[in-house]
Amino acid sequence: MLTKSIETTLAEAWEKLKLSPVSFSVDPSERPEYGDFSSNIALVGAKVAGSSPRDLAARIIVSLPQDAFSRVEIAGPGFINLHLKPEMIHACLKGMLDDEGGFGPRQIGAGTKLQVEFVSSNPTGPLTVGHGRQAVLGDVLSSLYASLGYDVSREYYFNDEGHQVDLLAQSLWARYRQAHGADASIPEQGYQGDYLIEIAQQIKDDVGDAYPTFDEVASAFFRKRGVTVIKEMIKDDLAQLGVRFDNWFSEEDLHRRGEVDAALEALKEREGTYERDGAIWLRAEENGGIKDSVLIRSDGRPTYLMVDIAYHIDKFRRGLARVIDVQGSDHHVEQSCMQAALKILGYPQDFLSYAVHQFVSIVEGGKTLRMSTRAGRFVLLRDLTSELGRDVVRYFMVARKPETHLQFDLDLARAESLDNPVYYIQYAHTRIASIFRKAQQVVDPRVVDLSPLAASAELDLIKQLDSFPQVVEEAALRFAPHLLAEYALNLARAFHAYYADHRVLGEESGLMQARLALLTAVQRVFKRSLEILGMSTPEMM
């Protein structure tokens, strides 16, 4: 609200100068002595005005309403620093309180159908902490876009066909034979995890010694049984973390419906493929891709890229306007090839975008744990969630910039104290709830006189609340959920510091009611922030 109000005031002053419109910014000042906000309008408009930025800034200031700001200054090469009057900040708070359910980001989505596809781990084993980061990032990103008014659907894509599933079947059969006391070896590059021992024992109990050799019948059985059981394990792991999906999509369906072959024909019709060494290749480089890639191997089997192209054609046919795929940074080449394929097919340039993240390592006692899914050395997501709780895992997974490597500090995550950022944030919400319980009076914040809020800490807190909609929008559009996590932590710091120095209960009636109104807005923003992050908002701790 404050930013928009200042933008409007500056734009009106610009119009008085009868100059061509320019695009300018209004940003919070980095230091109090520079005012509350600063604008570059004179810098970007100097060429249009035909004058120096500082001279133009002086002309703009003269055109401002006399009572708009408490002080306006020219700084540096021509920035305009603006000091707000308390009345303007109070009006902002009143706007938040009057618009209880609507205070939030712009509804720029306007019902646009947007799909976020994330996790999509092969059903070859339970989810690890690495999958956990993507699960939380994708889930929070979905909530952020929903907050912007998009019609968001969450989708999980099961790669339940291909070589990895073949290896799963062979590995599971080997464990099954071992359960019978036979000397069976897990294939090279197979799966070593103990979870297969448990599944194999279940199979032995169910069917006895029905599969002494690994033939086609055994392969089909162990593929289906392994995938079915592991799919349910994955769904349980995600549910425990509070991650939900609107749709679970099976790669097997694409093959059964002939959509992989149809996708290949569509690329051929647009001259997007060529043959070399008995294989069929995608013309990726001439369409913006990093390098040409194989679609159909020389033995006739489609590659993962070929199937993925068919999958995204299916997404487009379902009427989705935008698709965001959350993926690890190791898929850079495949991502560029997918974009190239969609360009060949004539799809809109903004149909598909990628939200990329780095990987996770677990740090305990200052040491990094070594993990390998194939070798069976990993920390299961379900174990982490069971030990730490959903809220802690979710916050830690989004607390760092996605493009940076995440070191998950187990010692800090285990700390049941205010050193743990999760409890520090939630305690702020709980503390406000406690204040309201002790107040023993119902205050309608919409009719409270806010003028007693004169302390700089109070005015700063309101300005911090005012930035919430912008943080949500930026966190969504930049694929930066960490911005909301940081915002919630900084708001908690500001609130705790304010409450340590300023009493609420026991003050004279007018000041107490004004401060209760302020805390109403603070609590609402805490609640909304934690809801988007998928965390609980306890009333008591």
LINJOVEN-V494583 format. One record per residue. N is the residue number from 1. RES is the residue in one small letter. PHI is phi in radians with two decimals (NA if undefined). PSI is psi in whole degrees, -180 to 180 (none if undefined). D_FIRST is the distance of its C-alpha to the first C-alpha in Angstrom with 1 decimal. Layout:
N,RES,PHI,PSI,D_FIRST
N,RES,PHI,PSI,D_FIRST
This chain:
1,m,NA,-45,0.0
2,l,-1.11,-46,3.8
3,t,-1.04,-46,5.5
4,k,-1.12,-40,5.2
5,s,-1.10,-43,6.0
6,i,-1.18,-42,8.6
7,e,-1.01,-44,9.9
8,t,-1.10,-45,10.6
9,t,-1.09,-44,12.3
10,l,-1.16,-39,14.3
11,a,-1.12,-39,15.3
12,e,-1.15,-39,16.6
13,a,-1.13,-38,18.5
14,w,-1.11,-43,19.9
15,e,-1.05,-35,21.1
16,k,-1.11,-25,23.0
17,l,-1.42,-6,25.0
18,k,0.97,48,26.1
19,l,-1.97,159,25.8
20,s,-1.09,143,25.4
21,p,-1.05,147,21.8
22,v,-2.31,157,20.9
23,s,-1.67,126,18.5
24,f,-2.38,169,16.7
25,s,-2.12,155,14.3
26,v,-2.25,121,11.8
27,d,-2.28,149,12.4
28,p,-1.04,139,12.5
29,s,-1.26,147,15.9
30,e,-1.33,-26,18.7
31,r,-2.36,144,20.3
32,p,-0.98,-36,19.4
33,e,-1.18,-15,21.9
34,y,-1.58,10,20.0
35,g,1.65,-173,17.0
36,d,-1.51,-37,13.5
37,f,-2.43,159,12.6
38,s,-2.37,145,15.2
39,s,-2.25,148,15.6
40,n,-1.77,17,18.7
41,i,-0.99,-39,18.7
42,a,-1.24,-33,22.1
43,l,-1.19,-47,23.6
44,v,-1.37,-18,23.0
45,g,-1.73,-2,23.8
46,a,-1.05,-41,27.0
47,k,-1.13,-42,29.3
48,v,-1.10,-40,28.1
49,a,-1.39,-18,28.5
50,g,1.21,34,31.8
51,s,-2.51,173,31.1
52,s,-1.25,153,30.4
53,p,-1.00,-40,26.8
54,r,-1.20,-40,27.2
55,d,-1.13,-40,28.7
56,l,-1.15,-40,25.9
57,a,-1.03,-41,23.3
58,a,-1.10,-39,25.2
59,r,-1.17,-39,25.3
60,i,-1.14,-43,21.5
61,i,-1.06,-41,21.0
62,v,-1.08,-31,23.6
63,s,-1.45,-7,21.7
64,l,-1.32,149,18.5
65,p,-1.02,140,18.3
66,q,-1.07,-31,20.3
67,d,-1.78,15,18.0
68,a,-1.27,-39,14.7
69,f,-2.37,157,15.2
70,s,-1.31,-30,17.8
71,r,-2.81,142,19.3
72,v,-2.29,133,19.1
73,e,-2.34,154,21.7
74,i,-1.72,131,23.3
75,a,-2.27,146,24.1
76,g,0.97,-137,26.5
77,p,-1.29,-8,27.3
78,g,2.63,16,24.5
79,f,-1.20,148,21.1
80,i,-1.90,115,18.9
81,n,-1.68,131,17.7
82,l,-2.08,124,15.2
83,h,-1.76,122,15.5
84,l,-1.47,148,12.8
85,k,-1.36,147,14.3
86,p,-0.95,-35,14.2
87,e,-1.05,-36,13.3
88,m,-1.19,-39,9.9
89,i,-1.23,-38,9.3
90,h,-1.09,-40,11.1
91,a,-1.09,-36,9.1
92,c,-1.10,-47,6.1
93,l,-1.07,-41,9.0
94,k,-1.07,-39,10.5
95,g,-1.07,-40,8.0
96,m,-1.10,-44,8.8
97,l,-1.25,-35,12.3
98,d,-1.20,-32,12.8
99,d,-1.86,63,11.8
100,e,-0.92,-48,14.2
101,g,-1.63,-12,15.2
102,g,-1.79,-9,12.4
103,f,-1.19,112,9.6
104,g,3.10,-168,10.2
105,p,-1.25,167,10.5
106,r,-1.10,144,11.2
107,q,-1.52,63,14.7
108,i,-1.28,-16,16.3
109,g,-1.26,-35,19.6
110,a,0.85,41,20.3
111,g,1.41,5,23.4
112,t,-1.03,132,24.9
113,k,-1.32,118,27.8
114,l,-2.28,132,27.4
115,q,-1.96,136,29.9
116,v,-1.95,119,29.8
117,e,-1.85,127,33.3
118,f,-2.66,169,33.9
119,v,1.15,-80,36.6
120,s,0.78,38,39.4
121,s,-1.26,144,42.0
122,n,-1.00,138,45.6
123,p,-1.35,59,47.2
124,t,-2.01,0,49.7
125,g,-3.13,167,48.5
126,p,-1.16,162,46.0
127,l,-1.30,142,42.6
128,t,-1.83,179,42.3
129,v,-1.08,-29,39.5
130,g,-1.09,-44,39.0
131,h,-1.13,-31,38.2
132,g,-1.07,-39,36.0
133,r,-1.10,-46,33.4
134,q,-1.14,-37,33.2
135,a,-1.06,-47,33.1
136,v,-1.26,-42,30.0
137,l,-1.03,-46,28.3
138,g,-1.15,-40,28.9
139,d,-1.18,-44,28.0
140,v,-1.20,-40,24.6
141,l,-1.04,-40,23.9
142,s,-1.07,-44,24.8
143,s,-1.15,-37,22.4
144,l,-1.09,-46,19.5
145,y,-1.17,-36,20.4
146,a,-1.08,-35,20.8
147,s,-1.15,-23,17.2
148,l,-1.56,5,16.4
149,g,1.64,8,18.6
150,y,-1.38,150,21.9
151,d,-1.54,94,25.2
152,v,-1.68,135,26.3
153,s,-2.16,139,29.9
154,r,-1.77,132,31.3
155,e,-2.31,140,34.8
156,y,-1.99,128,37.6
157,y,-1.86,115,40.4
158,f,-1.55,118,43.8
159,n,-1.45,77,46.2
160,d,-1.75,29,49.2
161,e,-2.38,162,51.6
162,g,1.78,-172,53.2
163,h,-1.11,-39,54.8
164,q,-1.11,-38,52.6
165,v,-1.26,-33,53.5
166,d,-1.06,-44,57.1
167,l,-1.13,-37,57.0
168,l,-1.06,-47,55.5
169,a,-1.04,-44,58.4
170,q,-1.15,-41,61.0
171,s,-1.16,-42,59.4
172,l,-1.18,-39,59.3
173,w,-1.10,-40,62.8
174,a,-1.08,-43,64.0
175,r,-1.13,-36,62.5
176,y,-1.12,-43,64.1
177,r,-1.20,-37,67.5
178,q,-1.10,-35,67.0
179,a,-1.13,-23,66.5
180,h,-1.59,5,70.0
181,g,1.52,6,71.4
182,a,-1.42,158,71.7
183,d,-1.64,81,71.1
184,a,-1.96,137,68.3
185,s,-1.80,141,66.0
186,i,-1.24,135,62.3
187,p,-1.11,157,62.1
188,e,-1.02,137,60.9
189,q,1.20,11,57.1
190,g,-1.36,-170,57.1
191,y,-1.88,128,55.1
192,q,-1.76,-10,56.3
193,g,-1.03,148,54.0
194,d,-1.13,-20,55.5
195,y,-1.04,-29,53.4
196,l,-1.25,-28,56.1
197,i,-1.12,-43,58.8
198,e,-1.12,-44,57.3
199,i,-1.15,-41,56.9
200,a,-1.07,-39,60.4
201,q,-1.14,-39,61.9
202,q,-1.07,-42,60.3
203,i,-1.14,-42,61.9
204,k,-1.03,-42,65.2
205,d,-1.14,-32,65.1
206,d,-1.42,-43,64.3
207,v,-2.08,-2,66.7
208,g,1.16,-135,69.2
209,d,-1.77,43,70.9
210,a,-1.29,-18,70.2
211,y,-2.24,75,69.0
212,p,-1.27,-24,71.5
213,t,-2.19,156,70.7
214,f,-1.67,83,67.6
215,d,-1.82,-169,68.4
216,e,-1.09,-38,66.3
217,v,-1.15,-45,66.3
218,a,-1.11,-41,65.2
219,s,-1.03,-47,62.5
220,a,-1.10,-41,61.0
221,f,-1.13,-49,61.2
222,f,-1.26,-29,59.6
223,r,-1.10,-52,56.9
224,k,-1.14,-44,55.9
225,r,-1.17,-45,56.3
226,g,-1.08,-48,54.5
227,v,-1.10,-42,51.5
228,t,-1.08,-47,51.3
229,v,-1.16,-44,51.4
230,i,-1.22,-34,49.0
231,k,-1.01,-44,46.4
232,e,-1.17,-36,46.4
233,m,-1.07,-44,46.1
234,i,-1.10,-45,43.0
235,k,-1.08,-40,41.4
236,d,-1.14,-42,42.2
237,d,-1.03,-44,40.8
238,l,-1.23,-39,37.4
239,a,-1.10,-39,37.3
240,q,-1.09,-32,37.9
241,l,-1.50,-4,34.9
242,g,1.41,21,32.7
243,v,-1.76,124,32.6
244,r,-2.04,154,33.2
245,f,-2.21,144,34.2
246,d,-1.48,-24,34.3
247,n,-2.61,138,37.3
248,w,-1.97,116,40.1
249,f,-1.88,136,41.8
250,s,-1.86,129,45.4
251,e,-1.05,-33,46.8
252,e,-0.98,-34,50.1
253,d,-1.12,-38,48.8
254,l,-1.07,-44,48.2
255,h,-1.17,-44,51.8
256,r,-1.10,-36,53.3
257,r,-1.51,0,51.6
258,g,1.31,19,52.8
259,e,-1.34,-24,49.3
260,v,-1.19,-46,50.1
261,d,-1.10,-39,53.1
262,a,-1.15,-38,51.1
263,a,-1.14,-40,48.4
264,l,-1.09,-44,51.1
265,e,-1.09,-38,52.7
266,a,-1.11,-40,49.4
267,l,-1.18,-39,49.1
268,k,-1.12,-42,52.8
269,e,-1.07,-28,52.4
270,r,-1.73,16,49.8
271,e,0.97,40,52.0
272,g,-1.68,5,49.6
273,t,-2.31,166,52.4
274,y,-2.69,163,55.7
275,e,-1.86,141,58.6
276,r,-2.74,133,59.9
277,d,0.96,36,62.2
278,g,1.38,0,62.4
279,a,-1.94,163,58.6
280,i,-1.87,128,55.9
281,w,-1.98,152,53.1
282,l,-1.56,134,49.6
283,r,-1.38,73,49.2
284,a,-1.40,-44,46.0
285,e,-1.04,-43,46.4
286,e,-1.32,-1,46.7
287,n,-2.13,25,43.5
288,g,1.68,-3,41.3
289,g,-1.38,163,42.5
290,i,-1.22,-44,43.7
291,k,-2.74,151,47.2
292,d,-1.04,143,49.2
293,s,-2.36,153,49.6
294,v,-1.29,135,52.2
295,l,-1.78,-45,51.4
296,i,-2.18,122,54.9
297,r,-1.18,167,57.2
298,s,-1.12,-22,60.8
299,d,-1.57,6,61.9
300,g,1.62,-5,59.7
301,r,-1.45,135,57.0
302,p,-1.28,147,53.3
303,t,-1.43,171,51.0
304,y,-1.02,-39,47.7
305,l,-1.07,-42,46.0
306,m,-1.08,-45,48.0
307,v,-1.16,-37,47.1
308,d,-1.16,-35,43.4
309,i,-1.10,-45,43.5
310,a,-1.06,-38,44.9
311,y,-1.09,-42,42.3
312,h,-1.32,-28,39.4
313,i,-1.10,-41,41.3
314,d,-1.08,-40,41.4
315,k,-1.05,-45,37.6
316,f,-1.11,-41,37.2
317,r,-1.15,-24,39.7
318,r,-1.34,-1,37.8
319,g,1.57,14,35.0
320,l,-1.29,134,32.4
321,a,-1.48,-33,30.1
322,r,-2.47,147,29.0
323,v,-2.31,132,30.7
324,i,-2.06,121,29.6
325,d,-1.78,123,32.6
326,v,-1.61,118,32.0
327,q,-2.45,162,35.1
328,g,-1.30,160,36.6
329,s,-1.21,-11,37.0
330,d,-1.41,2,40.7
331,h,-1.83,23,40.3
332,h,-1.03,-45,39.3
333,v,-1.12,-47,42.4
334,e,-1.07,-37,42.2
335,q,-1.11,-43,38.6
336,s,-1.16,-35,39.5
337,c,-1.20,-38,42.5
338,m,-1.10,-44,40.5
339,q,-1.09,-39,38.2
340,a,-1.11,-42,41.4
341,a,-1.09,-42,42.9
342,l,-1.18,-33,40.0
343,k,-1.14,-44,40.1
344,i,-1.02,-40,43.8
345,l,-1.36,-7,43.2
346,g,1.44,22,40.8
347,y,-1.38,156,37.7
348,p,-1.00,142,34.2
349,q,-1.08,-32,33.1
350,d,-1.65,12,29.8
351,f,-1.13,-45,31.7
352,l,-2.07,132,32.3
353,s,-2.37,159,30.4
354,y,-2.03,135,31.2
355,a,-1.85,111,29.3
356,v,-1.83,141,31.8
357,h,-2.40,158,32.4
358,q,-1.58,-177,35.0
359,f,-1.68,178,37.4
360,v,-2.06,140,37.7
361,s,-2.22,147,40.4
362,i,-1.68,128,41.2
363,v,-1.99,126,41.8
364,e,-2.42,127,43.9
365,g,1.06,30,45.6
366,g,1.40,1,44.4
367,k,-2.00,143,46.2
368,t,-1.56,128,44.9
369,l,-1.37,136,46.6
370,r,-1.49,133,48.3
371,m,-2.27,146,47.5
372,s,-2.69,118,49.2
373,t,-1.15,-45,48.9
374,r,-1.13,-39,52.3
375,a,-1.40,-5,54.1
376,g,1.43,15,52.7
377,r,-1.84,99,50.9
378,f,-2.78,162,47.3
379,v,-1.75,120,45.0
380,l,-1.24,141,44.3
381,l,-1.05,-40,40.8
382,r,-1.11,-36,42.1
383,d,-1.19,-40,43.7
384,l,-1.13,-44,40.6
385,t,-1.18,-39,38.6
386,s,-1.11,-39,41.4
387,e,-1.32,-45,41.7
388,l,-1.69,-23,38.0
389,g,1.62,153,36.3
390,r,-1.01,-46,33.7
391,d,-1.07,-45,30.6
392,v,-1.13,-47,32.1
393,v,-1.08,-45,33.2
394,r,-1.08,-46,30.0
395,y,-1.13,-47,27.9
396,f,-1.11,-32,30.5
397,m,-1.23,-24,30.8
398,v,-1.94,3,27.1
399,a,-1.28,-16,26.7
400,r,-2.02,155,27.9
401,k,-0.97,130,27.0
402,p,-1.00,-32,28.9
403,e,-1.33,-3,30.8
404,t,-1.89,152,32.3
405,h,-1.12,135,35.3
406,l,-1.76,120,34.4
407,q,-1.74,107,36.7
408,f,-1.43,107,36.5
409,d,-1.45,101,37.6
410,l,-1.10,-37,39.6
411,d,-1.14,-43,40.3
412,l,-1.21,-40,36.6
413,a,-1.11,-32,35.8
414,r,-1.37,-19,38.7
415,a,-1.12,119,37.7
416,e,-1.67,62,37.0
417,s,-2.56,177,35.3
418,l,-1.30,-3,31.9
419,d,-1.20,-26,32.9
420,n,-1.37,119,32.0
421,p,-1.02,-30,28.3
422,v,-1.10,-51,28.3
423,y,-1.20,-32,29.7
424,y,-1.11,-43,27.5
425,i,-1.23,-49,24.3
426,q,-1.12,-33,26.0
427,y,-1.14,-31,27.4
428,a,-1.09,-45,23.9
429,h,-1.11,-43,23.3
430,t,-1.13,-40,26.8
431,r,-1.11,-40,26.7
432,i,-1.16,-42,23.9
433,a,-1.04,-39,25.9
434,s,-1.13,-40,28.9
435,i,-1.06,-44,27.2
436,f,-1.14,-37,26.4
437,r,-1.12,-42,30.0
438,k,-1.25,-27,31.4
439,a,-1.10,-33,29.4
440,q,0.92,35,31.5
441,q,-2.63,147,29.3
442,v,-1.68,119,26.7
443,v,-1.97,125,23.7
444,d,-1.46,104,21.3
445,p,-1.13,-17,18.0
446,r,-1.27,-20,16.6
447,v,-2.00,8,19.1
448,v,-1.37,140,19.3
449,d,-1.30,117,19.1
450,l,-1.62,-4,16.6
451,s,-1.06,-26,18.1
452,p,-1.14,-13,20.6
453,l,-1.35,89,18.1
454,a,-2.02,-15,19.2
455,a,-1.17,143,20.3
456,s,-1.04,-34,18.7
457,a,-1.12,-36,18.8
458,e,-1.21,-45,16.7
459,l,-1.14,-38,14.0
460,d,-1.15,-37,14.2
461,l,-1.12,-41,14.0
462,i,-1.12,-42,10.7
463,k,-1.10,-36,9.4
464,q,-1.17,-40,11.3
465,l,-1.09,-39,10.0
466,d,-1.09,-25,6.3
467,s,-1.43,-7,8.3
468,f,-0.97,-51,10.2
469,p,-1.01,-40,9.1
470,q,-1.16,-38,9.8
471,v,-1.10,-45,13.0
472,v,-1.07,-46,14.2
473,e,-1.10,-47,14.1
474,e,-1.13,-39,15.7
475,a,-1.09,-36,18.2
476,a,-1.30,-54,19.3
477,l,-1.22,-26,19.7
478,r,-1.72,6,21.4
479,f,0.82,64,23.5
480,a,-2.41,61,22.3
481,p,-0.99,-23,22.1
482,h,-1.08,-25,22.9
483,l,-1.11,-38,19.4
484,l,-1.26,-39,18.3
485,a,-1.08,-43,21.5
486,e,-1.14,-41,20.8
487,y,-1.06,-47,17.3
488,a,-1.08,-40,18.9
489,l,-1.18,-42,21.7
490,n,-1.18,-36,19.7
491,l,-1.15,-39,17.6
492,a,-1.09,-42,21.1
493,r,-1.07,-45,22.4
494,a,-1.12,-42,19.8
495,f,-1.16,-48,20.4
496,h,-1.05,-40,24.1
497,a,-1.16,-41,24.2
498,y,-1.09,-47,22.3
499,y,-1.18,-28,24.5
500,a,-1.18,-27,27.6
501,d,-1.88,-12,27.0
502,h,-2.32,119,25.5
503,r,-1.27,152,27.2
504,v,-1.94,-60,25.6
505,l,-1.38,142,28.7
506,g,1.64,-9,31.3
507,e,-1.35,169,29.1
508,e,-1.07,154,29.4
509,s,-0.92,-47,28.0
510,g,-1.11,-45,24.9
511,l,-1.18,-41,23.8
512,m,-1.08,-45,24.7
513,q,-1.15,-38,22.7
514,a,-1.12,-41,19.6
515,r,-1.23,-35,20.1
516,l,-1.12,-37,20.9
517,a,-1.11,-43,17.6
518,l,-1.06,-44,15.8
519,l,-1.18,-27,18.2
520,t,-1.05,-46,17.5
521,a,-1.17,-40,14.0
522,v,-1.07,-46,15.5
523,q,-1.12,-39,18.3
524,r,-1.07,-42,16.3
525,v,-1.22,-39,14.5
526,f,-1.01,-48,18.1
527,k,-1.05,-46,19.6
528,r,-1.18,-39,17.4
529,s,-1.08,-47,17.9
530,l,-1.17,-35,21.6
531,e,-1.09,-45,22.0
532,i,-1.12,-38,20.9
533,l,-1.30,-6,23.2
534,g,1.33,28,25.9
535,m,-1.95,160,26.6
536,s,-1.42,159,27.5
537,t,-2.14,80,25.6
538,p,-1.16,144,28.6
539,e,-1.52,-23,28.7
540,m,-2.45,148,31.7
541,m,-2.36,none,33.1
